[in-house]
Amino acid sequence: MAMQRAEKLGLTAVDADVEAEFNKMKSPYTKEDFDKQLAAKHLSVDDLKGQIRRDLTVNKLINKEITSRITITDADVTNFYNANKESFNLAEPQVHMAQILVTPFQAPVRNLKNSKAASDAEAQTKVKDLAARLQRGEEFGMLAQNYSEDPESAPNGGDMGFVPQSSLEKASPELRKLVDSMQPGTFSPPVRTQDGYRILKVITREPAGQRDLNDPRVQQNIRETLLNRKDQLLKSAYYEVARNNAKIQNYMAQAVVDGAKK
């Protein structure tokens, strides 16, 4: 029923979306390992792409019917802030950072190009090339999505979120000194670290202390949190109703069959 409704509303996932999701699912594996995964689930490539198309289409329908209708009022924001005021009091300065990581180790990657350095020499060549592309003006987030070998941050354009200064110090005093010397919006040259070569970017800095409700960043943080909570709650309810409707339909169908047998 959801697929039919989505089709009527013109929300069917397009081929480009399906291919992008398919490549994202395939990227952590070698071709042989990926084929084994499909065989174990008794799926062909076309079967998987059909499943991806259905999932993306239903997600588009849900986003249209649920997410787009959620509203967060000023009162909602104020109430959340007052109930969670301590969480907006930073104990120490933090740095919002992003990174591009290149490793010489054999490990699965989740970047869009399925790009992986296989040795230290390859890693050095790759990270130097990425640094040169940044110097030529290419966008940091897109290069991270395409080439970074950090499975956690690569899908998010290299975004690592806010990192406390103490965490940087613990990782490496030299690394903290480097980050402290960088201005927001700038990126570092390639840096050798324990797990590979990194190019770091400083996005913003947050000093220690209490964040006021009127701070635009606090407002955005709260609105995103409340939006995600309502979104998850409504989607859970949506799926529950869909499951119950399916049970009702199955029950009715069985009743018809039973009636025909009498």
N, C-alpha and C positions, 0 to 999 in steps of 0.2 A: 504493500500500500504506500509506503514512504517513497519508493522508487517511482511509482506512478504519479504521485503528487508532485514530486520533484520534476519529472519530465513535463508535466502540464505547466509548471511555472518556469520552464526553461532553465533549470538549474543542473542539468546533467553535466558531469565533469567532462572537460575537453581532453583530447588526446595528449596535449602538452603537459597537462597536470598529471595525467596517469603516468606518462613516461618519466616525469621528474620524481614522482613518488616511487616508482619501480626502481629507478637508478639509485635512489637514496636507500632503499631496502637492500639492494644488491651490493652496494659499495663496500660493506665491511668484509665481504667474502671473496675468495678466488672463484673463478667460474666453476671449477670442479666442486668446491664446497657448496656453492649456491645450488648447483644442479642436484647435489645430494639432498639438500634441504627440501627442494621441491619434490623429489622422488619419495622422500620419507612421508610427505603429506599427500602423496598421490595427486599432485597438481602439475599441470603443464604451465608454460609461460603465459599462454592465453587465458588459462583458468585464473592465474594470479592477477593478471591485468584486469580481468573482468571483476574480480573481487575488489581490487583497488578502486575501479571506477564506481562500483556500488557504494563503497565506504565513503569516498570523496563526495559523491552525489548526495548521500544521506546527510553528511556533515554540512554541506552547503544549505540543504533544506533546514536543518536544525538551526544553523546560524541565522538564517533569514527569519525563521518563525520564533526563535527564542532570544538569541543574543541581541539582535537588532532592536528588540522591544524592551530591554532592561534599562531602567533609569536609576541613576544614583542622585539623590537629592542633597542639597547643602546640609540639611539636618542629619542625614545618614553619615556624612563625612565628619561633622562635628561630634556626633555621638561616638563614632569609632575612635576619634582622636582622644576624647576625654576618657574613654575606657582603656586606652592603650598608650597613654601619654609617656610612660616610662620607656617604651620601645623606640620613641623618637628622641631619646637622649643618648647621644653617642659618647661612649666612654673614652674613645680615642679617635684621632683623625683616621679617615679612610680614603682610599683612592679607587675611583671607578676606572677599571682597566680592561683592555682587550689584548689578545695575543695571537700570534701566528707561531705554531710550534712545528719544528721539523726534527724527527728522530732518526737515528741510524739503526733502530731496532726493528725486528720483524714483528709487527703487531697489526691487527685490523684497524682500518681507518674509516671515517665516516664523512669524508669531504666529497663534494659534488663531482670532482674530476677523478676520484679514486686514485689520487696521487700519493705515492709512498716511496721514500728514499730507502734503499736497501743496504747502504753502507755509510760509513762516516764521510767518505769522499763525496758520495751522492748527496748526503744531507748538506754538506757545506756548499756544494754547487747550487742546490735547490734554494737554500735560504738566501744566498747572495743574489740569485736571480730575482727572488721575491722582493728583496730590499731595493734592488735597482728599479723594479716596476713601481714600487711605492714612491721612489724619488721622482719617477716620471709622471706621477700624479694619479696612478690607479687607486681605486677605492679600497681602503683597508678591509672593510667588512666583506666585500666580495672576494678578495684574495684569500681571506681566512676561510670562507665557506668552500671555496674551490680547492685549496691546497693545504690548509692547516691539518696537522696529524693528531691534534688533541680531540678525542671523541666527544668530550663534554662541551667545549666552547665552539668548535668549528661550525656546527649547525646554526649557532647564534651569531655568526659573523665574528667569532673570536671573543665575544663579550664574556668576561669573567665575573661581572658584577662588582660590588664594593669589597675591597680587600683592606683589612685593618693594617696599620703600620707595623704592629707587632708580628703579624704573619709574614710580612716581607722581611723583617729583621730575622725572624726564625729561619726562613728559607735561605737567606744569604745577606749578610750586612752589606756586601758590595751591590747586591741587587736593590736593596732599599736606597742606597746612596744614588744609584743610577735613576731610580724612579723619582726620588726627591728632587733631582736636578732637572726633571722634564716639565715643560709647561703643558697645560691641558690642550689637547688637539694635536700634540706632536708624538712621533714614534721614535724608538731607539734603533741603533744599528743592531745587527745580529749579535746575540749574547749567548755564550756557551754556558749551559746549566747542566745539572746532573742528569736530566733526562732528555737532553738534546739541545737544539739551537732555537732561541726565541727572538721574535721581534715584538717588543712591547709598545702599547699605546696608552697614554693617559687621556682619559675622556674628561673627567671632572675630579675635583678634590672636595672632601667634606670635612670641615674642622670639627673638633669635639664640642659637645654641649647640647643643650636642649633645642630641638627644632620647633618653631612656632607653627600653629595651625595655618597661618596666612602664607607660609612658605609654599610657593608653587610646586616644589618637589614633594613636599609632604602631601599636598592636595592630590597630586598625580598618583603617588604611592597608595594612598587610601582608596581612591577611586578605582584603581586597577585591582586592588585586593578585594574590594566589595563586589566589583563586576565579576571577578573570577569565582567568588563564592556563590553569588546568585546564579551565575552561568552553570556551575557544576550542579547546584541544587535543582534547577529547572530541567537540566538535561537528564539527571537521574530520574526525576518524576516523569519526563517524556518517555524514557526507555521503559519504565515500569508500566506506564499506561499502554505502550505498544505491545509489551509482553502479555499483559492481561487481555488486550483485544485479540491477540493471536490465540490465547487459550480459549476465549469465548467463541471465536470462529471455529476452532477445532472441535469444541464441544458441540456446537450447533451442527457441524458437518457430520459428526458421529451420530448425533440424534437422528438426522435425516436418513443415514444409512441403516440405523437400527430400525427405524420406522418402516423402511422399505422392505426389510426382511420379514416383517410380521404379516 
